[in-house]
Amino acid sequence: MDLRRLVQRHPLRAAVIFQGALIPLALLLGALLGIPLLGRFDWSFQAVLGGVLVTVPMLGFLALLAGSGLRAYRVLESQVRGFLQSLFRGAPVGSVALLALLAGFGEEMLVRGVLQGWLTEQMPVAWAILLAAVVFGLAHYLSGFYFLFATVIGIYLGVVYHVTGNLLVVSLAHALYDWVVIRIYLRSR
């Protein structure tokens, strides 16, 4: 089965494969660049709690936009809701959690761990955070509005990663944010 047919017939499976592939890709790139990604995970209760707490401002930012009445947000919300409902229609229990975990860990390992980590060695930290956030925004491009939203979230996560030095905090925050938002969009009409 070719890639196009896989995406058309099994979009959730394709999304899981894609997001899951980001983890070994990040590990490979990290090894090639001398960035010890696994050493950047501090598996502690404080880190888990930090990941949960770091999620709250992101959800607050989304709630602020949802309540703003901005047309650009309403259009984006409608697109995302429709996409998610088709992606998860008939999906097994746990699919949202699996995809959220893979996206949170894969994207953060690649963008914050590898890209921001490497850029920090090449330029001032503020520029490294900003450039990694712009790449994050471009990777999530659905519209100019969503690019800006994802870039702001990327700056926030980049600062959190720089301050904590812990990929677990940002990976958990990203995964939890995705899980909450997907669940909200799937339940609302």
Backbone as CSV, one residue per row, in Angstrom:
resi,resn,N_x,N_y,N_z,CA_x,CA_y,CA_z,C_x,C_y,C_z
1,MET,0.853,-1.176,0.000,0.000,0.000,0.000,0.896,1.235,0.000
2,ASP,0.649,2.137,-0.933,1.467,3.340,-0.984,1.019,4.341,0.082
3,LEU,1.825,5.349,0.272,1.597,6.322,1.343,0.257,7.046,1.186
4,ARG,-0.045,7.474,-0.021,-1.295,8.209,-0.250,-2.505,7.344,0.110
5,ARG,-2.475,6.086,-0.281,-3.585,5.190,0.016,-3.685,4.932,1.516
6,LEU,-2.543,4.793,2.199,-2.548,4.596,3.656,-3.211,5.776,4.353
7,VAL,-2.836,6.984,3.961,-3.399,8.191,4.580,-4.894,8.284,4.298
8,GLN,-5.309,7.963,3.080,-6.734,8.054,2.735,-7.565,6.984,3.440
9,ARG,-7.070,5.758,3.476,-7.851,4.662,4.054,-7.740,4.576,5.564
10,HIS,-6.572,4.918,6.084,-6.314,4.774,7.519,-5.610,6.024,8.062
11,PRO,-6.308,7.164,8.091,-5.628,8.405,8.503,-5.103,8.351,9.936
12,LEU,-5.808,7.709,10.846,-5.326,7.622,12.219,-4.063,6.784,12.289
13,ARG,-4.053,5.661,11.590,-2.851,4.819,11.560,-1.669,5.595,10.975
14,ALA,-1.915,6.358,9.907,-0.858,7.165,9.297,-0.346,8.219,10.278
15,ALA,-1.262,8.848,11.020,-0.857,9.863,12.005,-0.025,9.246,13.115
16,VAL,-0.421,8.075,13.593,0.340,7.392,14.648,1.730,7.016,14.136
17,ILE,1.801,6.490,12.926,3.110,6.119,12.351,3.986,7.358,12.200
18,PHE,3.415,8.435,11.668,4.199,9.659,11.475,4.709,10.208,12.802
19,GLN,3.803,10.383,13.765,4.211,10.946,15.058,5.190,10.018,15.769
20,GLY,4.943,8.727,15.684,5.850,7.771,16.309,7.237,7.782,15.685
21,ALA,7.309,8.021,14.376,8.598,8.055,13.680,9.443,9.256,14.089
22,LEU,8.819,10.289,14.645,9.588,11.466,15.068,10.538,11.135,16.218
23,ILE,10.175,10.163,17.050,11.008,9.825,18.204,12.342,9.220,17.760
24,PRO,12.351,8.138,16.955,13.659,7.637,16.511,14.412,8.632,15.632
25,LEU,13.679,9.439,14.853,14.343,10.473,14.052,15.064,11.456,14.959
26,ALA,14.396,11.898,16.020,15.023,12.830,16.963,16.233,12.181,17.632
27,LEU,16.103,10.936,18.021,17.232,10.237,18.661,18.413,10.112,17.705
28,LEU,18.138,9.798,16.449,19.199,9.685,15.442,19.875,11.034,15.210
29,LEU,19.077,12.079,14.987,19.655,13.405,14.773,20.413,13.890,16.008
30,GLY,19.846,13.624,17.179,20.538,13.993,18.411,21.887,13.308,18.512
31,ALA,21.951,12.030,18.190,23.222,11.291,18.233,24.217,11.865,17.223
32,LEU,23.742,12.175,16.021,24.627,12.739,14.996,25.172,14.113,15.398
33,LEU,24.356,14.883,16.125,24.769,16.233,16.528,25.402,16.271,17.918
34,GLY,25.510,15.131,18.553,26.105,15.079,19.891,25.198,15.628,20.980
35,ILE,23.897,15.508,20.781,22.926,15.982,21.773,22.310,14.758,22.449
36,PRO,22.653,14.531,23.706,22.159,13.336,24.412,20.709,13.506,24.886
37,LEU,19.775,13.251,23.979,18.362,13.513,24.275,17.861,12.752,25.498
38,LEU,18.200,11.494,25.604,17.691,10.711,26.731,18.194,11.265,28.057
39,GLY,19.361,11.881,28.047,19.897,12.508,29.249,19.198,13.804,29.619
40,ARG,18.347,14.297,28.737,17.615,15.545,28.989,16.225,15.291,29.569
41,PHE,15.958,14.047,29.934,14.703,13.687,30.594,14.995,13.411,32.064
42,ASP,14.417,14.219,32.937,14.509,13.984,34.379,13.175,13.397,34.811
43,TRP,13.150,12.096,35.052,11.918,11.386,35.381,11.668,11.491,36.874
44,SER,11.068,12.587,37.287,10.792,12.806,38.706,9.342,13.272,38.879
45,PHE,8.855,13.152,40.098,7.501,13.626,40.394,7.396,15.119,40.117
46,GLN,8.439,15.880,40.466,8.428,17.328,40.237,8.310,17.644,38.745
47,ALA,8.981,16.849,37.909,8.915,17.085,36.463,7.519,16.791,35.926
48,VAL,6.909,15.713,36.415,5.546,15.383,35.988,4.589,16.487,36.425
49,LEU,4.702,16.915,37.666,3.866,18.006,38.159,4.124,19.276,37.352
50,GLY,5.372,19.541,37.056,5.717,20.706,36.233,5.074,20.634,34.864
51,GLY,5.080,19.448,34.252,4.440,19.276,32.949,2.957,19.584,33.004
52,VAL,2.309,19.149,34.081,0.873,19.428,34.246,0.651,20.930,34.415
53,LEU,1.445,21.556,35.262,1.276,22.992,35.522,1.579,23.845,34.291
54,VAL,2.565,23.428,33.498,2.934,24.173,32.295,1.808,24.127,31.258
55,THR,0.951,23.117,31.338,-0.171,22.985,30.409,-1.227,24.062,30.638
56,VAL,-1.402,24.487,31.880,-2.491,25.395,32.242,-2.446,26.710,31.457
57,PRO,-1.320,27.413,31.355,-1.335,28.655,30.575,-1.654,28.441,29.090
58,MET,-1.229,27.303,28.531,-1.548,27.044,27.123,-3.050,26.866,26.940
59,LEU,-3.670,26.130,27.846,-5.126,25.959,27.777,-5.839,27.284,28.026
60,GLY,-5.291,28.106,28.921,-5.855,29.432,29.168,-5.771,30.322,27.938
61,PHE,-4.660,30.249,27.234,-4.480,31.019,26.005,-5.506,30.587,24.960
62,LEU,-5.712,29.278,24.831,-6.713,28.776,23.889,-8.122,29.218,24.303
63,ALA,-8.411,29.153,25.594,-9.730,29.581,26.084,-9.946,31.071,25.810
64,LEU,-8.908,31.858,25.984,-8.996,33.292,25.693,-9.335,33.521,24.223
65,LEU,-8.669,32.789,23.350,-8.965,32.916,21.919,-10.375,32.434,21.600
66,ALA,-10.787,31.329,22.226,-12.130,30.785,21.982,-13.204,31.779,22.397
67,GLY,-12.962,32.506,23.458,-13.934,33.482,23.935,-13.835,34.829,23.264
68,SER,-12.827,35.008,22.435,-12.600,36.323,21.830,-13.579,36.657,20.708
69,GLY,-14.157,35.643,20.112,-15.055,35.890,18.987,-14.337,36.186,17.680
70,LEU,-13.023,36.025,17.646,-12.267,36.275,16.420,-12.726,35.325,15.319
71,ARG,-12.985,35.878,14.174,-13.415,35.063,13.035,-12.342,34.037,12.670
72,ALA,-11.083,34.434,12.686,-9.987,33.522,12.318,-9.961,32.305,13.244
73,TYR,-10.252,32.529,14.522,-10.291,31.399,15.457,-11.479,30.492,15.149
74,ARG,-12.644,31.069,14.893,-13.846,30.265,14.617,-13.659,29.398,13.369
75,VAL,-13.044,29.962,12.340,-12.784,29.203,11.111,-11.817,28.054,11.408
76,LEU,-10.742,28.361,12.123,-9.758,27.335,12.463,-10.389,26.243,13.328
77,GLU,-11.158,26.646,14.319,-11.807,25.684,15.215,-12.709,24.740,14.426
78,SER,-13.440,25.258,13.484,-14.322,24.440,12.663,-13.518,23.440,11.828
79,GLN,-12.419,23.903,11.232,-11.563,23.021,10.438,-10.975,21.916,11.307
80,VAL,-10.441,22.292,12.453,-9.790,21.321,13.333,-10.818,20.325,13.867
81,ARG,-11.968,20.816,14.277,-13.013,19.926,14.795,-13.421,18.903,13.738
82,GLY,-13.665,19.354,12.521,-14.039,18.439,11.442,-12.953,17.414,11.164
83,PHE,-11.699,17.876,11.132,-10.579,16.968,10.890,-10.478,15.923,11.995
84,LEU,-10.562,16.365,13.249,-10.438,15.434,14.372,-11.586,14.437,14.417
85,GLN,-12.790,14.898,14.117,-13.929,13.987,14.129,-13.802,12.925,13.048
86,SER,-13.272,13.290,11.887,-13.066,12.275,10.849,-11.876,11.378,11.194
87,LEU,-10.847,11.939,11.809,-9.655,11.159,12.166,-9.975,10.100,13.209
88,PHE,-10.783,10.453,14.203,-11.045,9.539,15.311,-12.382,8.809,15.213
89,ARG,-13.114,8.971,14.120,-14.402,8.266,13.952,-14.153,6.764,13.979
90,GLY,-14.792,6.083,14.914,-14.655,4.635,15.028,-13.311,4.174,15.579
91,ALA,-12.527,5.092,16.117,-11.191,4.749,16.620,-11.290,3.975,17.931
92,PRO,-10.334,3.078,18.167,-10.343,2.330,19.429,-10.106,3.242,20.634
93,VAL,-10.576,2.794,21.783,-10.346,3.514,23.029,-8.838,3.683,23.219
94,GLY,-8.436,4.840,23.653,-7.018,5.103,23.886,-6.298,5.730,22.709
95,SER,-6.978,5.839,21.571,-6.332,6.401,20.378,-5.915,7.852,20.577
96,VAL,-6.778,8.626,21.227,-6.456,10.041,21.466,-5.229,10.137,22.366
97,ALA,-5.207,9.336,23.429,-4.064,9.368,24.354,-2.778,8.937,23.646
98,LEU,-2.860,7.889,22.830,-1.671,7.414,22.119,-1.134,8.488,21.188
99,LEU,-2.010,9.070,20.384,-1.557,10.095,19.438,-1.017,11.324,20.171
100,ALA,-1.676,11.728,21.255,-1.208,12.885,22.025,0.174,12.622,22.629
101,LEU,0.379,11.428,23.170,1.693,11.096,23.742,2.783,11.070,22.675
102,LEU,2.495,10.439,21.542,3.492,10.381,20.473,3.823,11.769,19.947
103,ALA,2.790,12.603,19.761,3.024,13.968,19.273,3.806,14.774,20.301
104,GLY,3.397,14.691,21.557,4.076,15.457,22.602,5.547,15.091,22.718
105,PHE,5.830,13.806,22.776,7.218,13.381,22.942,8.011,13.530,21.650
106,GLY,7.441,13.102,20.519,8.173,13.190,19.255,8.485,14.611,18.846
107,GLU,7.483,15.466,18.873,7.700,16.854,18.446,8.629,17.603,19.396
108,GLU,8.478,17.380,20.697,9.345,18.097,21.644,10.783,17.595,21.591
109,MET,10.963,16.298,21.419,12.330,15.785,21.284,12.997,16.374,20.043
110,LEU,12.239,16.451,18.953,12.802,16.947,17.706,12.987,18.463,17.720
111,VAL,11.941,19.199,18.100,12.008,20.669,18.007,12.774,21.282,19.173
112,ARG,12.379,20.946,20.388,13.063,21.539,21.542,14.405,20.852,21.788
113,GLY,14.398,19.522,21.830,15.620,18.797,22.160,16.715,18.946,21.119
114,VAL,16.395,18.597,19.868,17.417,18.617,18.813,17.592,20.013,18.234
115,LEU,16.523,20.572,17.664,16.667,21.843,16.950,17.050,22.986,17.884
116,GLN,16.269,23.195,18.933,16.592,24.284,19.861,17.929,24.015,20.554
117,GLY,18.179,22.754,20.896,19.463,22.413,21.521,20.640,22.744,20.622
118,TRP,20.541,22.393,19.346,21.623,22.673,18.403,21.733,24.172,18.148
119,LEU,20.598,24.847,17.941,20.630,26.285,17.683,21.218,27.062,18.855
120,THR,20.970,26.595,20.072,21.510,27.271,21.255,23.036,27.263,21.251
121,GLU,23.613,26.246,20.629,25.076,26.181,20.525,25.610,27.102,19.426
122,GLN,24.719,27.532,18.517,25.138,28.330,17.368,24.884,29.830,17.524
123,MET,23.962,30.210,18.418,23.523,31.607,18.497,22.989,31.914,19.883
124,PRO,22.666,33.160,20.169,22.072,33.491,21.465,20.779,32.706,21.709
125,VAL,20.541,32.396,22.960,19.401,31.561,23.352,18.077,32.126,22.839
126,ALA,17.870,33.431,22.949,16.596,34.022,22.516,16.336,33.740,21.038
127,TRP,17.359,33.846,20.210,17.205,33.561,18.782,16.951,32.072,18.551
128,ALA,17.619,31.234,19.302,17.421,29.786,19.169,15.984,29.406,19.507
129,ILE,15.471,29.972,20.588,14.082,29.694,20.989,13.124,30.191,19.915
130,LEU,13.350,31.408,19.418,12.473,31.986,18.406,12.499,31.178,17.114
131,LEU,13.673,30.811,16.624,13.755,30.060,15.372,13.129,28.678,15.507
132,ALA,13.374,28.009,16.617,12.750,26.700,16.837,11.229,26.845,16.900
133,ALA,10.747,27.921,17.511,9.304,28.155,17.598,8.702,28.427,16.224
134,VAL,9.406,29.140,15.386,8.913,29.402,14.029,8.833,28.091,13.236
135,VAL,9.825,27.236,13.383,9.781,25.924,12.719,8.589,25.127,13.247
136,PHE,8.369,25.176,14.556,7.215,24.513,15.172,5.913,25.065,14.590
137,GLY,5.831,26.381,14.463,4.648,27.012,13.875,4.443,26.590,12.431
138,LEU,5.516,26.549,11.651,5.409,26.125,10.253,4.967,24.667,10.142
139,ALA,5.436,23.826,11.052,5.054,22.415,11.040,3.568,22.231,11.337
140,HIS,2.959,23.215,11.985,1.542,23.152,12.333,0.699,24.071,11.447
141,TYR,1.241,24.498,10.332,0.571,25.490,9.501,-0.715,24.933,8.898
142,LEU,-1.824,25.482,9.304,-3.127,25.236,8.674,-3.665,26.550,8.122
143,SER,-3.231,27.630,8.742,-3.614,28.979,8.333,-2.601,29.925,8.968
144,GLY,-2.618,31.172,8.533,-1.725,32.157,9.141,-2.006,32.319,10.624
145,PHE,-3.280,32.258,10.985,-3.669,32.388,12.389,-3.100,31.235,13.215
146,TYR,-3.233,30.007,12.711,-2.729,28.855,13.468,-1.207,28.850,13.523
147,PHE,-0.564,29.333,12.450,0.894,29.474,12.479,1.309,30.392,13.626
148,LEU,0.637,31.545,13.756,0.966,32.473,14.845,0.697,31.842,16.209
149,PHE,-0.449,31.177,16.343,-0.793,30.522,17.607,0.256,29.469,17.968
150,ALA,0.591,28.598,17.024,1.570,27.538,17.295,2.955,28.117,17.568
151,THR,3.307,29.213,16.912,4.606,29.852,17.163,4.657,30.419,18.578
152,VAL,3.587,31.047,19.029,3.541,31.566,20.403,3.664,30.415,21.406
153,ILE,2.932,29.333,21.163,3.042,28.157,22.032,4.470,27.618,21.986
154,GLY,5.082,27.627,20.801,6.461,27.167,20.652,7.451,28.020,21.427
155,ILE,7.236,29.327,21.436,8.106,30.215,22.228,7.953,29.881,23.710
156,TYR,6.723,29.728,24.146,6.455,29.388,25.542,7.143,28.076,25.928
157,LEU,6.949,27.030,25.132,7.576,25.744,25.439,9.101,25.833,25.354
158,GLY,9.588,26.640,24.419,11.035,26.828,24.299,11.631,27.484,25.534
159,VAL,10.940,28.474,26.059,11.404,29.142,27.290,11.344,28.167,28.463
160,VAL,10.250,27.418,28.559,10.126,26.433,29.645,11.261,25.416,29.551
161,TYR,11.545,24.931,28.359,12.630,23.961,28.200,13.977,24.578,28.571
162,HIS,14.198,25.810,28.142,15.465,26.472,28.475,15.614,26.626,29.996
163,VAL,14.545,27.022,30.663,14.592,27.251,32.113,14.744,25.941,32.883
164,THR,13.985,24.905,32.473,14.011,23.636,33.226,15.124,22.702,32.765
165,GLY,15.504,22.795,31.489,16.472,21.847,30.941,15.929,20.430,30.882
166,ASN,14.610,20.281,31.000,14.009,18.956,31.116,12.995,18.733,29.986
167,LEU,13.323,17.799,29.101,12.407,17.475,28.008,11.125,16.813,28.498
168,LEU,11.157,16.182,29.664,9.946,15.550,30.178,8.864,16.596,30.453
169,VAL,9.261,17.733,31.006,8.288,18.779,31.345,7.554,19.245,30.099
170,VAL,8.289,19.600,29.045,7.634,20.125,27.847,6.917,19.023,27.065
171,SER,7.451,17.814,27.071,6.802,16.700,26.363,5.465,16.361,27.009
172,LEU,5.444,16.286,28.331,4.191,16.012,29.031,3.190,17.147,28.847
173,ALA,3.668,18.385,28.928,2.779,19.537,28.745,2.153,19.512,27.354
174,HIS,2.973,19.250,26.351,2.489,19.200,24.969,1.475,18.060,24.818
175,ALA,1.799,16.875,25.330,0.904,15.723,25.219,-0.412,15.970,25.952
176,LEU,-0.334,16.504,27.154,-1.545,16.762,27.926,-2.412,17.823,27.254
177,TYR,-1.780,18.869,26.743,-2.516,19.909,26.013,-3.249,19.289,24.822
178,ASP,-2.520,18.508,24.013,-3.147,17.879,22.847,-4.309,16.985,23.266
179,TRP,-4.110,16.185,24.314,-5.157,15.270,24.765,-6.416,16.036,25.180
180,VAL,-6.236,17.083,25.995,-7.382,17.869,26.474,-8.103,18.527,25.301
181,VAL,-7.365,19.169,24.422,-7.976,19.895,23.313,-8.687,18.937,22.360
182,ILE,-8.062,17.823,22.044,-8.713,16.854,21.151,-9.996,16.341,21.788
183,ARG,-9.946,16.019,23.077,-11.157,15.519,23.762,-12.268,16.573,23.748
184,ILE,-11.902,17.835,23.972,-12.903,18.911,23.950,-13.523,19.028,22.559
185,TYR,-12.690,19.054,21.528,-13.202,19.203,20.161,-14.036,18.000,19.725
186,LEU,-13.701,16.818,20.197,-14.471,15.637,19.833,-15.829,15.601,20.530
187,ARG,-15.910,16.169,21.724,-17.173,16.150,22.478,-18.110,17.273,22.083
188,SER,-17.555,18.410,21.659,-18.403,19.542,21.317,-18.801,19.472,19.849
189,ARG,-19.870,20.163,19.522,-20.324,20.150,18.128,-20.199,21.525,17.550
